[in-house]
């Protein structure tokens, strides 16, 4: 026999041997449960009232969830497009940076060339001397 079944048989044997104690135990258990059942039944109207008050909040929460869902859908559709646009901007920035570097190098070379020409002009000016008026 399993332990559970043996326990059930012992309980049944003790009920049959002592019916008064069994009846007393049943009455005590019933007396302890009745107030709890009455309290639970009295709470039903309060629970219904609380549910009625909770309904608008639940509806508002559902509306918020719907808006969040629409926002997530929008973001999910726009993020890939935004990523493509950012990548295109990055490419343009790289190109602009390369152009800027090339322009800076050209300015540097022109400056160097102008400095050399200035030096040559100064040298020719000293060699030829000042011009005399006719």
C-alpha positions in Angstrom: 0.0 0.0 0.0 1.2 3.5 -0.7 1.7 5.9 2.2 -1.1 8.2 1.0 -3.7 5.4 0.9 -2.7 4.1 4.3 -3.2 7.5 5.7 -6.7 7.7 4.2 -7.7 4.4 5.6 -6.4 5.4 9.1 -8.4 8.6 8.9 -11.6 6.6 7.9 -11.1 4.1 10.7 -10.7 6.9 13.3 -13.9 8.5 12.0 -15.8 5.3 12.4 -14.5 4.5 15.8 -15.2 8.0 17.2 -18.1 9.6 15.4 -18.7 12.2 18.2 -15.1 13.6 17.8 -15.6 13.6 14.0 -18.8 15.5 14.3 -17.3 17.9 16.8 -14.3 18.5 14.4 -16.6 19.0 11.4 -18.7 21.6 13.4 -15.6 23.4 14.6 -14.2 23.6 11.1 -17.6 24.8 9.8 -17.8 27.4 12.5 -14.3 28.7 11.6 -15.1 28.8 7.9 -18.5 30.5 8.1 -17.1 34.0 9.1 -14.5 33.9 6.4 -17.1 32.9 3.8 -19.4 35.8 5.0 -16.5 38.2 4.8 -15.7 37.1 1.3 -19.4 37.5 0.3 -19.5 41.0 1.8 -16.4 41.9 -0.2 -18.0 41.0 -3.5 -19.8 44.4 -4.0 -16.6 46.3 -3.0 -14.7 44.2 -5.6 -17.2 44.9 -8.2 -17.0 48.7 -7.4 -13.2 48.5 -7.6 -13.4 46.8 -10.9 -15.8 49.5 -12.3 -13.3 52.2 -11.1 -10.4 50.3 -12.6 -12.1 49.9 -16.0 -11.3 53.5 -17.3 -7.7 53.2 -16.2 -7.4 49.9 -18.0 -8.9 51.5 -21.1 -6.5 54.4 -20.9 -3.6 51.9 -20.5 -4.8 50.0 -23.6 -4.9 53.3 -25.5 -1.4 54.1 -24.4 -0.2 50.6 -25.5 -1.9 51.1 -28.9 0.0 54.5 -29.3 3.2 52.9 -28.2 2.7 50.1 -30.7 2.1 52.6 -33.5 5.2 54.5 -32.5 7.3 51.3 -32.4 6.0 50.4 -35.9 6.8 53.9 -37.2 10.3 53.8 -35.7 10.9 50.3 -37.1 10.0 51.6 -40.5 12.0 54.9 -40.3 15.2 53.6 -38.6 16.5 51.7 -41.7 15.8 54.8 -43.9 17.5 57.0 -41.3 20.5 54.7 -41.3 20.8 55.0 -45.0 20.6 58.8 -44.8 23.2 58.9 -42.1 25.5 56.6 -44.2 25.0 58.9 -47.2 25.9 62.0 -45.0 29.0 60.2 -43.8 30.1 59.6 -47.3 29.5 63.2 -48.2 31.4 64.3 -45.1 34.3 62.1 -46.1 34.3 63.6 -49.6 34.1 67.1 -48.2 36.9 66.4 -45.9 39.0 65.1 -48.8 38.2 68.3 -50.8 39.1 70.4 -47.8 42.4 68.7 -47.4 43.1 69.2 -51.1 42.2 72.9 -50.9 44.4 73.3 -47.8 47.3 71.7 -49.7 46.7 74.0 -52.7 46.7 77.0 -50.5 49.9 75.9 -48.9 51.6 75.3 -52.3 50.3 78.7 -53.5 51.6 80.4 -50.4 55.0 78.8 -50.9 55.0 79.8 -54.6 54.0 83.4 -53.7 56.8 83.6 -51.1 59.3 82.4 -53.7 58.0 85.0 -56.2 58.2 87.7 -53.5 61.8 86.7 -52.8 62.6 86.9 -56.5 60.9 90.2 -56.9 62.8 91.6 -53.9 66.1 90.3 -55.4 65.4 91.8 -58.8 64.5 95.1 -57.2 67.8 95.2 -55.4 69.8 94.1 -58.5 68.1 96.6 -60.8 68.0 99.4 -58.3 65.4 102.1 -58.1 64.1 103.5 -61.4 65.1 107.0 -62.2 62.6 109.3 -63.7 63.4 110.5 -67.3 
